[in-house]
Amino acid sequence: MLEQIAFALVFIAGVSLFALRIKAIRRNILLGRDDDRSDNSSARWKTMALVALGQSKMVVRPVAGIMHILIYLGFVIINIEVLEIIIDGVTGHHRIFAGIGGLYDFLIGSFEILALGVLVSCVVFLARRNMLRIKRFHSAEMTKWPKSDANIILIVEILLMFAFLSMNACDALLQGALVQAQAEGAEISEKLSHYAQAGSFPISQFLNPLYEGLSVSGLIMMERFMWWFHIVGILGFLVYVPYSKHFHIFLAFPNTYYSNLNPKGGFNNMEAVTKEVQLMMDPSADPYAAPDPNAAPPAKFGAKDANDLTWKQLMDSYSCTECGRCTSQCPANQTGKLLSPRKIMMDTRDRIEEIGKNMDKNKGTFQDDGKTLLGDYISEEELWACTSCNACVEACPVNIDPLGIIVDLRRYLIMEESKSPESITAMFNNIENNGAPWAFPASDRGKWTEEMNEA
């Protein structure tokens, strides 16, 4: 009974801490501006099924993609076994689903094969990340914490899979000890009687030599230790993930569902600008009419801080896997420019986190801290290095859109602060004065045809 109470307390604590963190992240995401993504639900479900569930963009790089799918399947399917552990922990039973017979043997055997696949894939990823020195894993924004975060998750998954297989190995040995004791007519302890014949152990049997020298009581202690290590590790993983880049495990599904379904390269029109243009084009509008005193103050053009972005852009930042595929495909980054789309997403997430903590300290209201996303986190040089080619959007495994954030920050610079590089300013002046980006008047546009006629 004491063990059941301890398990219940650990379980409640883990789930509660996870729920509190989810609540904080949800609040932070909803600090963003409204963005209607409720259209075309059938296309959205299809996108989510292909990209999040089917991992269609991961397998563009086949080796890494297949191993990632293996880890993903292991994470999802082995959680069926976690459900049994939770029920056992609360009720005091051992392998409560064993009554389903042959299907149970098949499931446990399948879980073990998946666990081995997860373990091997994590070892390969760990070596690949730390020994092969792949460039995108060692960019400037990949400071000590992002590097450590990735390694922590991989090491934890390796330990959890080893604990799962060790737990099964000890369980199988105890099942054999119970059968032998029954055959010999020996006295069977209450603890040993729990280990009735159940399950199939095609992988964990290879760990038997590690534990065969233990006594029955030693095997029970080791099995219980591995059982507790496995479930407490999973609950700890649950608490840790929302603070980690691995939160994409949960957010990949809603993030891909709310993907931008418009053709790549199409920019959204700002509502405030659209209204101004419509007013200018309306012959019946009175340009001298007094403004409505009850009207809301005009909206800011573009975005200066993280909470000026939309909730979807903030969800993007929390969904970022920090894999660096966007940065590795960015032509600006490839040519040595300062821009890294991954850094844009990481900076956005860090800033909205900072805003959220500020609100927590000030009873739900934000107190100006003298910082903004534009300037303190993301520089103008980064923004103007972007070619707007959408390579980063195309490369992202979970349909994140760094370009949307870049464009909104640019819009603020141009429309609120009238700041742009000299080359762009010259283009704007030419459009204003000449009706075209080129530095010659409209009357001279046809002169090139005169030269053709002369020829």
Buried (B, 14 or more C-beta within 10 A) or exposed (E): EEEEEEBEEBBEEBEEBBEEBEEBBEEBBEBBBEBEBEEEEEEBEEBBBEBBEEBBBBBEBEEBBEBBBBBBBBBEBBEEBBEBBBBBBBEEEBBBBBEEEEEBBEBBBBBBEBBBBBBBBBBBBBEBBBEEEEEBBEBEBBEEEBBEBBBBBBEBBBBBBBBBBBBBBBBBBBBBBBEEBEEEEEEBEEBBEBBEEBBBBEBBBEBBEEBEEBEBEEBBBBBBBBBBBBBBBBBBBBBBBBEBBBBBBBBBBBBBBBBBEEEEEEEEEBEEEEEEEEEEEEEEEEEEEEEEEEEEEEEBBBBBBBBBBBBBBBBBBBBBBBBBBBBBBBBBBEEEBBBBBBBBBBBBBBBBBBBBEBBEEEEEEBEEEEEBBBEBBBBBEBBBBBEEBBBBBBBBBBBBBBBBBBBBBBBBBBBEEEBBEEEBEEBEEBEEEBEEEEEEEEEEEEEEEEEEEEE
